[in-house]
Amino acid sequence: MPVAVPSTYETLSAMITPALFMTATGSLIISTSNRMSRIVDRIRQLNQEADDLGRGAKQVDFVEERLEHISVQLDRMIERSDTIRLALTVLYSALAMYVGTSLTLALDALAGGWFLVVPTTLAILGVGLMLAACVLLIREARIALRNNRLEILFYQKLRNLRAAKPAASSTEESPPAG
């Protein structure tokens, strides 16, 4: 049975269809790249703060607690940056699948419809990769929110330590009863 060869218009229309996925993936790439930049900025800020504290360049209380908190924050930043890096890799891979889908649709049209399975497979892989990237981005967002909670709890701890400090020093100054 002869295979029907699609018209040029149908071929171009089919090649444009993956562009919707490319646009969505591109938007996620831009947003994920921005998130990565913020992580890099935060890592640099934490490193600078730790360096200042370590050299005594900052006159603050509870230096050891602050250095420990920064260490924990940096560990979480590593986890976030690894997750974002993986998400970006997956998103770029998805974009490549969609470009491949568009290209193989054109090649399939030129070949007379002999390998339609290739663009279909590439499109399915692209959608699967996009789903995986979304899962990674959800994971990274959850890590970021846990970091925020940790930050809030740390500063609540500092306030409590400061509140307890005058009470402890006033009991040390009072003469013993006797």
C-alpha positions as CSV (number, residue, x, y, z in Angstrom):
1,M,0.0,0.0,0.0
2,P,1.5,3.4,-1.0
3,V,2.3,5.9,1.7
4,A,0.6,9.3,1.4
5,V,3.2,12.1,1.2
6,P,2.1,15.1,3.2
7,S,2.1,18.5,1.5
8,T,4.7,21.2,2.3
9,Y,2.1,23.1,4.4
10,E,1.3,20.0,6.5
11,T,5.0,19.3,7.0
12,L,5.7,22.9,8.1
13,S,2.7,22.8,10.4
14,A,3.9,19.6,12.0
15,M,7.4,21.0,12.5
16,I,6.0,24.1,14.2
17,T,4.0,22.0,16.7
18,P,7.1,21.1,18.9
19,A,7.7,24.9,19.1
20,L,5.1,25.1,21.8
21,F,7.1,22.7,23.9
22,M,10.3,24.5,23.0
23,T,8.8,27.8,24.2
24,A,7.6,26.2,27.5
25,T,11.0,24.6,28.0
26,G,12.8,27.8,27.2
27,S,10.8,29.7,29.8
28,L,11.7,27.0,32.4
29,I,15.4,27.3,31.4
30,I,15.4,31.0,31.9
31,S,13.6,30.8,35.3
32,T,15.9,27.9,36.4
33,S,19.0,29.9,35.3
34,N,17.8,32.8,37.4
35,R,17.4,30.5,40.4
36,M,20.9,29.1,39.8
37,S,22.3,32.7,39.8
38,R,20.6,33.4,43.1
39,I,22.1,30.3,44.6
40,V,25.6,31.3,43.4
41,D,25.1,34.8,44.8
42,R,24.0,33.3,48.2
43,I,26.9,30.9,48.3
44,R,29.3,33.8,47.7
45,Q,27.6,35.9,50.4
46,L,27.8,33.0,52.9
47,N,31.5,32.4,52.1
48,Q,32.2,36.1,52.6
49,E,30.3,36.2,55.9
50,A,32.2,33.1,57.1
51,D,35.5,34.6,56.1
52,D,34.7,37.9,57.9
53,L,33.6,36.1,61.0
54,G,36.7,33.8,60.9
55,R,39.1,36.8,60.7
56,G,37.2,38.7,63.4
57,A,36.4,41.4,60.8
58,K,32.8,41.6,62.1
59,Q,31.9,42.6,65.7
60,V,29.0,40.3,66.4
61,D,28.0,38.1,69.2
62,F,27.8,34.3,69.1
63,V,30.5,33.9,66.4
64,E,30.8,30.1,66.8
65,E,27.0,29.6,66.4
66,R,27.0,31.9,63.4
67,L,29.9,29.9,61.8
68,E,28.1,26.6,62.4
69,H,24.9,28.1,60.9
70,I,26.8,29.2,57.8
71,S,28.3,25.8,57.5
72,V,24.8,24.1,57.5
73,Q,23.5,26.7,55.1
74,L,26.5,26.1,52.7
75,D,25.8,22.3,52.8
76,R,22.2,23.0,51.8
77,M,23.3,25.4,49.1
78,I,25.4,22.6,47.6
79,E,22.4,20.4,47.5
80,R,20.3,23.1,45.9
81,S,23.0,23.9,43.3
82,D,23.4,20.2,42.4
83,T,19.6,19.9,42.0
84,I,19.4,23.0,39.8
85,R,22.4,21.9,37.7
86,L,20.6,18.6,37.1
87,A,17.3,20.3,36.3
88,L,19.0,22.6,33.8
89,T,20.7,19.6,32.1
90,V,17.4,17.8,31.9
91,L,15.7,20.9,30.5
92,Y,18.3,21.4,27.8
93,S,18.0,17.7,27.0
94,A,14.2,18.1,26.6
95,L,14.8,21.2,24.4
96,A,17.1,19.1,22.2
97,M,14.4,16.4,22.0
98,Y,11.9,18.9,20.8
99,V,14.3,20.4,18.2
100,G,15.0,16.8,17.1
101,T,11.3,16.2,16.9
102,S,10.9,19.1,14.5
103,L,13.9,18.1,12.4
104,T,12.9,14.5,12.1
105,L,9.3,15.5,11.2
106,A,10.8,17.3,8.2
107,L,13.1,14.4,7.3
108,D,10.2,12.0,7.7
109,A,8.1,14.1,5.3
110,L,11.0,14.0,2.8
111,A,11.4,10.2,3.2
112,G,7.7,9.7,2.5
113,G,6.6,8.8,6.1
114,W,9.0,5.9,6.5
115,F,10.2,6.7,10.0
116,L,7.4,8.5,11.8
117,V,8.3,6.6,15.0
118,V,11.5,8.7,15.4
119,P,9.9,12.1,15.9
120,T,7.1,10.6,18.0
121,T,9.7,8.9,20.2
122,L,11.7,12.2,20.5
123,A,8.6,14.1,21.5
124,I,7.7,11.5,24.1
125,L,11.2,11.6,25.5
126,G,11.1,15.5,25.6
127,V,7.9,15.5,27.5
128,G,9.3,12.9,29.9
129,L,12.4,15.0,30.5
130,M,10.3,18.1,31.1
131,L,8.3,16.2,33.7
132,A,11.6,15.1,35.4
133,A,12.9,18.6,35.4
134,C,9.7,19.9,37.0
135,V,10.0,17.3,39.7
136,L,13.6,18.4,40.3
137,L,12.5,22.1,40.4
138,I,9.9,21.2,43.0
139,R,12.6,19.4,45.0
140,E,14.8,22.5,44.8
141,A,12.0,24.8,45.9
142,R,11.3,22.6,48.9
143,I,15.0,22.7,49.9
144,A,15.0,26.5,49.5
145,L,11.9,26.8,51.8
146,R,13.6,24.5,54.3
147,N,16.6,26.9,54.2
148,N,14.3,29.8,54.9
149,R,12.8,28.0,57.9
150,L,16.3,27.2,59.2
151,E,17.3,30.8,58.9
152,I,14.3,32.0,60.8
153,L,14.9,29.4,63.5
154,F,18.5,30.4,63.8
155,Y,17.7,34.1,64.4
156,Q,15.0,33.1,66.9
157,K,17.8,31.1,68.7
158,L,20.1,34.1,68.7
159,R,17.3,36.3,70.2
160,N,16.8,33.6,72.9
161,L,20.5,33.5,73.6
162,R,20.7,37.2,73.9
163,A,17.7,37.3,76.2
164,A,19.2,34.6,78.4
165,K,22.6,36.3,78.5
166,P,21.7,39.3,80.8
167,A,19.9,37.0,83.2
168,A,22.9,34.7,83.4
169,S,25.3,37.6,83.9
170,S,23.1,39.2,86.6
171,T,23.1,36.0,88.7
172,E,26.9,35.8,88.4
173,E,27.3,39.3,89.7
174,S,25.1,38.9,92.8
175,P,26.9,38.0,96.0
176,P,26.3,34.6,97.4
177,A,23.6,34.3,100.1
178,G,25.0,33.4,103.4
